[in-house]
Amino acid sequence: MNGGALAGVTVLDLSQGAAGPTCAMLLADLGAEVIKVEPPGGEWGRALGPPFVEGVAAAFLGMNRNKRTLVVDLKQPGGSEVVRRLAEGCDVALESFRPGVADRLGIGYRSLREANPRIVYAAISAFGQSGPWRDLPGVDGVAQAMGGIMSVTGTEDGPPVKVGVPAADMAAGLFSVQSILAALYARERNGEGQRIDISLLDSLMAYQVVPLSMYLASGTPPRRSGSAAPYACPNEAYPTSDGHVMVAAYMPRRWEALCRILERPDLVSDPRFDTNENRVTNREELAGILEPIFTSRPTAEWVKMLQDADIICGPLLTYPELVAEEHVVAAGELVTVDHPDFDEFEAPRFPGRFTGTPCRFTSSVPLRPGEHTEAVLTDFGFTADRIRELVSRGVVQPAPAGETPPRESDQGGRQ
């Protein structure tokens, strides 16, 4: 096969924000054709900044490569009919409205299934399609707060801390990709589509399988422990003379090797630290011994000494340091997409590297909402006269050349 693994699959991306657009972008990276439907003025994710590139949020550009965009006003008579017509030729539909909104707009699962019984319909919401929290609005930060992850993030003597990336959104996007692929695989066997309910809460709880499993077994909530792993020690960042080094030396052989390098062989048999369990229990005491030693040398020196002894470790890198690293450059961790209105835009690549069906990262990002309205509708069988009529009625909108990209829209879309 010369195309991507999902070549021939068409995705109707009705989502906004982060979780849904990320899911659709990853499917596009894998070779699917993604049609992004936006409301007039564009989806609210376009305003998630600064920074902005040509007036569009860099975060939006990072989550929306390899897509074509058209604008459909679902509040206008005929808007839902356009979406249903598009759904007839799609394999997947993806939305992130609050529960019930898609149905009220006429683009819910029942409606699109009538148009295409084979469609796989994924609905991403904050708290799911059922349960007491069903109708609550929510975004990543609220999901992190209500999903428990902030209670285990940060330091014990500090306040709860939000994870530095939109963890709930990203987890939901990734689990949505997995669920959609599973549903497509099932369709190959039974010929039927199905609905998938994905929530930020479900995804974030699944993401926390390790600490949640520990709590459910013990009844003891995990402590906030900064960079340290609550189940292993030493497995944390130690300050050096010029930064920090992350050290994972909790297995017996590596613990012994670390003690030799630190010139503290007595710690190996110290009853406070002779097993991983004891070191976890007495982590603060051990840190009080190790930290002054680590601060005596620079990070690079420690990394070399530890790696030479086969001790798992690494420096704590900032983003500028990370993207400049020789390995990141040589491995092609960042991909470049372009657009006629700006030179280049870099973003992280899809992490899977396929030998037979490589991912694609060459298609441009949809800088202006509606850039491809007329082309998409033509591809889906709309005649030129029909397209002109829809435009004249305000049901669909092309993007005029040179149009300034928009700020937030009022046509729903938030989880």
C-alpha positions as CSV (number, residue, x, y, z in Angstrom):
1,M,0.0,0.0,0.0
2,N,1.2,3.5,-0.9
3,G,-1.3,5.4,1.2
4,G,-1.6,5.6,5.0
5,A,-3.1,2.9,7.1
6,L,-6.5,4.6,6.9
7,A,-6.4,5.5,3.2
8,G,-10.0,5.4,2.0
9,V,-11.6,6.3,5.3
10,T,-13.4,9.7,5.5
11,V,-14.0,11.5,8.7
12,L,-16.6,14.2,9.3
13,D,-15.1,16.3,12.1
14,L,-17.9,18.3,13.8
15,S,-15.9,18.8,17.0
16,Q,-14.3,21.9,18.4
17,G,-11.7,22.7,21.0
18,A,-9.0,20.2,21.7
19,A,-10.1,16.6,22.3
20,G,-12.1,16.1,19.1
21,P,-9.8,18.0,16.8
22,T,-6.8,16.2,18.1
23,C,-8.5,12.8,17.5
24,A,-9.5,13.8,13.9
25,M,-5.9,15.1,13.2
26,L,-4.4,11.8,14.3
27,L,-6.8,9.9,12.1
28,A,-5.7,12.2,9.3
29,D,-2.1,11.6,10.0
30,L,-2.9,7.9,9.5
31,G,-4.2,8.6,6.1
32,A,-7.9,9.3,6.6
33,E,-9.5,12.2,4.7
34,V,-10.9,14.7,7.3
35,I,-13.6,17.2,6.6
36,K,-13.8,19.8,9.3
37,V,-17.2,21.4,9.7
38,E,-17.1,24.8,11.4
39,P,-19.8,27.3,12.4
40,P,-19.8,30.8,11.0
41,G,-16.8,32.7,12.3
42,G,-14.9,29.4,12.9
43,E,-14.7,27.1,15.9
44,W,-13.8,28.5,19.3
45,G,-10.4,26.7,19.3
46,R,-9.1,29.3,16.8
47,A,-9.0,31.8,19.7
48,L,-6.9,29.7,22.2
49,G,-4.0,32.1,22.4
50,P,-1.6,33.8,22.4
51,P,0.5,33.0,20.5
52,F,-1.2,33.4,17.2
53,V,0.1,32.8,13.6
54,E,-1.6,35.0,11.0
55,G,-4.3,35.7,13.6
56,V,-5.0,32.0,14.3
57,A,-4.1,30.3,17.6
58,A,-0.9,28.3,17.3
59,A,-2.6,25.6,19.5
60,F,-5.4,25.4,16.9
61,L,-2.9,25.0,14.1
62,G,-1.1,22.3,16.0
63,M,-4.3,20.2,16.4
64,N,-5.8,20.6,12.9
65,R,-3.3,19.7,10.2
66,N,-4.3,17.5,7.3
67,K,-7.9,18.8,7.2
68,R,-10.2,20.6,4.8
69,T,-12.6,23.0,6.3
70,L,-16.1,24.2,5.3
71,V,-18.5,26.4,7.2
72,V,-22.1,25.3,7.8
73,D,-24.6,27.3,9.8
74,L,-26.5,24.6,11.7
75,K,-28.9,27.3,13.0
76,Q,-30.1,28.0,9.4
77,P,-32.8,25.9,7.8
78,G,-31.0,23.4,5.7
79,G,-27.8,23.3,7.6
80,S,-28.4,19.9,9.2
81,E,-29.4,18.6,5.7
82,V,-26.0,19.5,4.4
83,V,-24.3,17.7,7.2
84,R,-26.5,14.6,6.7
85,R,-25.6,14.7,3.0
86,L,-21.9,14.8,3.9
87,A,-22.4,11.9,6.4
88,E,-23.7,9.7,3.6
89,G,-20.2,9.6,2.1
90,C,-18.3,9.4,5.4
91,D,-17.1,6.5,7.6
92,V,-16.8,8.4,10.8
93,A,-18.5,11.4,12.4
94,L,-17.0,13.1,15.4
95,E,-18.6,15.7,17.6
96,S,-18.0,17.4,21.0
97,F,-21.3,19.1,21.8
98,R,-22.8,18.9,25.2
99,P,-25.2,15.9,25.5
100,G,-28.4,16.6,23.6
101,V,-27.1,19.5,21.5
102,A,-26.3,17.5,18.4
103,D,-29.8,16.0,18.5
104,R,-31.4,19.4,18.7
105,L,-29.3,20.6,15.8
106,G,-30.5,17.6,13.7
107,I,-27.0,16.0,13.5
108,G,-27.2,13.4,16.3
109,Y,-26.5,9.7,15.9
110,R,-30.0,8.7,15.0
111,S,-30.1,11.3,12.2
112,L,-26.8,10.5,10.7
113,R,-27.4,6.8,11.1
114,E,-30.5,7.1,9.0
115,A,-28.4,8.7,6.3
116,N,-25.6,6.1,6.6
117,P,-26.2,3.0,8.7
118,R,-22.5,2.1,8.5
119,I,-21.3,5.3,10.1
120,V,-19.2,5.2,13.3
121,Y,-20.3,8.1,15.4
122,A,-18.1,9.3,18.3
123,A,-19.5,11.8,20.8
124,I,-17.0,13.5,23.1
125,S,-18.3,15.3,26.1
126,A,-17.0,16.4,29.5
127,F,-18.8,13.8,31.7
128,G,-20.6,11.4,29.3
129,Q,-24.1,10.9,27.9
130,S,-25.6,9.6,31.2
131,G,-25.3,10.0,34.9
132,P,-25.8,13.0,37.3
133,W,-23.0,15.1,35.8
134,R,-24.3,14.5,32.2
135,D,-25.5,18.1,31.6
136,L,-22.7,19.9,33.3
137,P,-20.4,22.0,31.1
138,G,-16.8,21.2,31.3
139,V,-13.4,21.9,29.8
140,D,-9.9,20.4,30.4
141,G,-9.2,22.3,33.7
142,V,-12.5,21.4,35.2
143,A,-12.2,17.8,34.2
144,Q,-8.7,17.7,35.8
145,A,-10.1,19.1,39.0
146,M,-13.2,16.8,39.1
147,G,-11.2,13.8,37.7
148,G,-8.8,13.6,40.7
149,I,-5.6,14.2,38.8
150,M,-5.0,17.6,40.5
151,S,-5.2,15.9,43.9
152,V,-2.1,13.8,43.1
153,T,-0.1,16.5,41.2
154,G,2.2,19.0,42.8
155,T,4.1,18.9,46.1
156,E,2.7,17.8,49.5
157,D,3.2,21.2,51.1
158,G,1.8,23.1,48.1
159,P,-1.7,23.5,46.5
160,P,-3.1,21.0,44.0
161,V,-1.6,21.6,40.6
162,K,-3.1,21.4,37.1
163,V,-1.0,19.2,34.8
164,G,1.0,21.4,32.5
165,V,-0.6,20.0,29.4
166,P,-4.4,19.6,28.7
167,A,-4.3,16.0,30.0
168,A,-8.0,15.4,29.9
169,D,-8.4,16.7,26.4
170,M,-5.4,14.7,25.1
171,A,-6.4,11.5,26.9
172,A,-9.9,11.8,25.4
173,G,-8.5,12.4,22.0
174,L,-6.3,9.4,22.1
175,F,-8.9,7.1,23.6
176,S,-11.3,8.3,20.9
177,V,-8.9,7.3,18.2
178,Q,-8.6,3.8,19.7
179,S,-12.4,3.5,20.0
180,I,-13.0,4.6,16.4
181,L,-10.4,2.2,15.1
182,A,-12.0,-0.6,17.0
183,A,-15.4,0.3,15.7
184,L,-14.2,0.4,12.2
185,Y,-12.6,-3.0,12.6
186,A,-15.9,-4.4,14.0
187,R,-17.7,-2.9,11.0
188,E,-15.5,-4.9,8.7
189,R,-16.9,-8.1,10.4
190,N,-20.6,-7.2,10.9
191,G,-21.1,-4.4,8.3
192,E,-22.7,-2.1,10.9
193,G,-21.7,1.3,12.4
194,Q,-22.2,2.2,16.0
195,R,-22.2,5.1,18.5
196,I,-19.2,5.7,20.8
197,D,-19.5,7.7,24.0
198,I,-16.2,9.2,25.2
199,S,-15.9,11.6,28.1
200,L,-13.0,13.7,29.4
201,L,-13.7,12.2,32.8
202,D,-13.7,8.5,31.7
203,S,-10.5,9.2,29.7
204,L,-8.7,10.9,32.6
205,M,-9.7,8.2,35.1
206,A,-8.4,5.5,32.7
207,Y,-5.2,7.6,32.2
208,Q,-4.8,7.4,36.0
209,V,-4.9,3.6,36.2
210,V,-1.8,3.3,38.3
211,P,-2.6,5.7,41.2
212,L,-6.3,4.9,41.1
213,S,-5.5,1.2,41.3
214,M,-3.2,1.8,44.3
215,Y,-6.0,3.8,46.0
216,L,-8.7,1.2,45.3
217,A,-6.5,-1.6,46.7
218,S,-5.3,0.3,49.8
219,G,-7.9,2.8,50.6
220,T,-5.2,5.4,51.1
221,P,-5.2,8.4,48.7
222,P,-1.8,8.9,47.1
223,R,0.2,11.8,48.4
224,R,1.3,14.6,46.1
225,S,5.0,13.9,45.7
226,G,6.3,16.4,43.1
227,S,8.5,14.6,40.5
228,A,8.6,11.4,42.6
229,A,6.8,8.2,41.7
230,P,4.6,7.1,44.6
231,Y,5.5,3.4,44.0
232,A,9.3,3.6,43.5
233,C,12.3,5.2,45.1
234,P,14.6,6.7,44.0
235,N,12.5,7.7,41.0
236,E,12.5,11.5,41.0
237,A,14.4,14.6,40.1
238,Y,17.3,15.8,42.2
239,P,18.7,19.3,42.1
240,T,22.2,19.6,40.7
241,S,24.6,22.5,40.7
242,D,23.1,23.9,37.5
243,G,19.7,22.2,37.1
244,H,18.1,18.9,37.8
245,V,18.6,15.2,37.0
246,M,15.9,12.6,36.9
247,V,17.1,9.3,38.4
248,A,15.3,6.0,38.3
249,A,17.4,3.6,40.4
250,Y,14.8,1.7,42.4
251,M,15.7,-1.8,41.1
252,P,18.1,-3.6,43.4
253,R,21.0,-3.7,41.0
254,R,20.7,-0.1,40.1
255,W,20.2,1.0,43.7
256,E,23.5,-0.6,44.6
257,A,25.2,1.0,41.6
258,L,23.9,4.4,42.6
259,C,25.1,4.0,46.1
260,R,28.6,3.2,44.8
261,I,28.7,6.2,42.5
262,L,27.6,8.5,45.3
263,E,30.2,7.0,47.6
264,R,27.6,5.9,50.1
265,P,27.7,2.1,49.9
266,D,26.4,2.0,53.5
267,L,23.0,3.0,52.2
268,V,22.5,-0.3,50.5
269,S,22.2,-2.2,53.7
270,D,20.6,0.6,55.8
271,P,17.3,-0.9,57.1
272,R,15.6,2.3,56.1
273,F,16.5,2.0,52.5
274,D,17.4,-1.7,51.9
275,T,14.2,-2.4,49.9
276,N,12.1,-0.3,47.5
277,E,9.2,-0.4,49.9
278,N,11.3,0.9,52.7
279,R,12.8,3.6,50.5
280,V,9.3,4.7,49.4
281,T,8.3,4.9,53.1
282,N,11.4,6.8,54.1
283,R,11.6,8.9,50.9
284,E,12.1,12.3,52.7
285,E,15.0,10.9,54.8
286,L,16.6,9.5,51.7
287,A,16.2,12.8,49.8
288,G,17.8,14.6,52.7
289,I,20.9,12.4,52.2
290,L,21.0,12.4,48.4
291,E,20.2,16.0,47.5
292,P,23.4,17.5,49.0
293,I,25.4,15.0,47.0
294,F,23.7,15.7,43.7
295,T,24.1,19.5,44.1
296,S,27.9,19.1,44.2
297,R,28.1,18.5,40.4
298,P,26.5,19.8,37.2
299,T,23.7,17.9,35.5
300,A,25.8,16.8,32.5
301,E,28.5,15.3,34.7
302,W,25.9,13.3,36.7
303,V,24.2,12.1,33.5
304,K,27.4,10.7,32.1
305,M,28.5,9.1,35.4
306,L,25.1,7.5,35.9
307,Q,24.6,6.3,32.3
308,D,28.1,4.8,32.3
309,A,26.9,2.7,35.2
310,D,23.7,1.7,33.4
311,I,21.5,3.8,35.8
312,I,18.4,5.1,34.1
313,C,18.5,8.9,34.2
314,G,18.1,12.1,32.2
315,P,18.3,15.8,32.4
316,L,15.2,17.9,32.9
317,L,14.9,19.8,29.6
318,T,13.0,22.9,28.8
319,Y,11.1,23.2,25.5
320,P,14.0,25.3,23.9
321,E,16.5,22.7,25.1
322,L,14.3,19.8,23.9
323,V,13.7,21.0,20.4
324,A,17.3,21.8,19.9
325,E,18.5,18.3,21.0
326,E,20.4,16.4,18.4
327,H,18.3,13.3,18.9
328,V,15.0,15.2,18.5
329,V,16.3,16.7,15.2
330,A,17.7,13.5,13.9
331,A,14.6,11.4,14.8
332,G,12.3,13.9,13.0
333,E,10.2,14.4,16.1
334,L,8.8,17.6,14.7
335,V,7.0,17.9,11.4
336,T,6.5,20.9,9.2
337,V,3.2,21.8,7.5
338,D,2.7,24.9,5.3
339,H,0.0,27.2,4.0
340,P,0.0,29.7,1.1
341,D,-0.3,32.5,3.7
342,F,2.7,31.6,5.9
343,D,5.9,29.8,5.3
344,E,6.0,26.9,7.8
345,F,4.5,25.7,11.0
346,E,6.1,23.0,13.2
347,A,4.3,20.6,15.5
348,P,4.9,17.2,17.1
349,R,4.5,14.2,14.7
350,F,2.3,11.2,15.1
351,P,4.5,8.9,17.3
352,G,3.9,5.7,15.3
353,R,6.4,5.0,12.6
354,F,5.1,2.5,10.0
355,T,7.2,0.6,7.5
356,G,4.5,-0.1,5.0
357,T,1.9,2.7,5.5
358,P,3.7,5.8,6.7
359,C,1.9,8.7,8.2
360,R,1.5,11.9,6.2
361,F,2.1,15.4,7.5
362,T,2.2,17.3,4.3
363,S,-1.3,18.7,4.0
364,S,-1.7,22.3,5.2
365,V,-3.7,23.5,8.1
366,P,-7.1,25.2,7.6
367,L,-6.0,28.8,8.3
368,R,-9.4,30.3,7.5
369,P,-12.8,28.7,8.2
370,G,-14.5,27.8,5.0
371,E,-11.4,27.7,2.9
372,H,-12.6,24.5,1.2
373,T,-16.4,24.9,1.4
374,E,-17.0,24.9,-2.3
375,A,-14.4,22.2,-3.1
376,V,-15.8,19.8,-0.4
377,L,-19.4,20.3,-1.4
378,T,-18.4,19.6,-5.0
379,D,-16.6,16.4,-4.1
380,F,-19.7,15.3,-2.2
381,G,-21.9,15.7,-5.3
382,F,-23.4,19.2,-4.7
383,T,-24.0,21.0,-8.0
384,A,-22.6,24.5,-8.7
385,D,-26.2,25.9,-8.7
386,R,-27.0,24.2,-5.4
387,I,-23.8,25.5,-3.8
388,R,-24.6,29.1,-4.9
389,E,-28.1,28.7,-3.5
390,L,-26.8,27.5,-0.1
391,V,-24.3,30.3,0.0
392,S,-26.9,32.9,-0.9
393,R,-29.1,31.7,2.0
394,G,-26.3,31.7,4.4
395,V,-26.4,27.9,5.0
396,V,-22.8,27.5,4.0
397,Q,-20.0,30.0,3.7
398,P,-16.8,30.1,1.8
399,A,-13.8,32.0,3.1
400,P,-13.3,35.2,1.1
401,A,-9.6,35.7,0.0
402,G,-7.7,37.6,2.6
403,E,-10.4,37.3,5.3
404,T,-9.1,37.9,8.8
405,P,-9.3,34.6,10.8
406,P,-12.0,34.9,13.5
407,R,-12.2,34.8,17.3
408,E,-14.7,32.8,19.3
409,S,-18.0,31.6,17.7
410,D,-21.3,31.4,19.5
411,Q,-22.5,28.2,17.9
412,G,-21.9,25.8,20.8
413,G,-19.2,23.1,20.6
414,R,-17.9,23.3,24.2
415,Q,-18.0,20.0,26.1
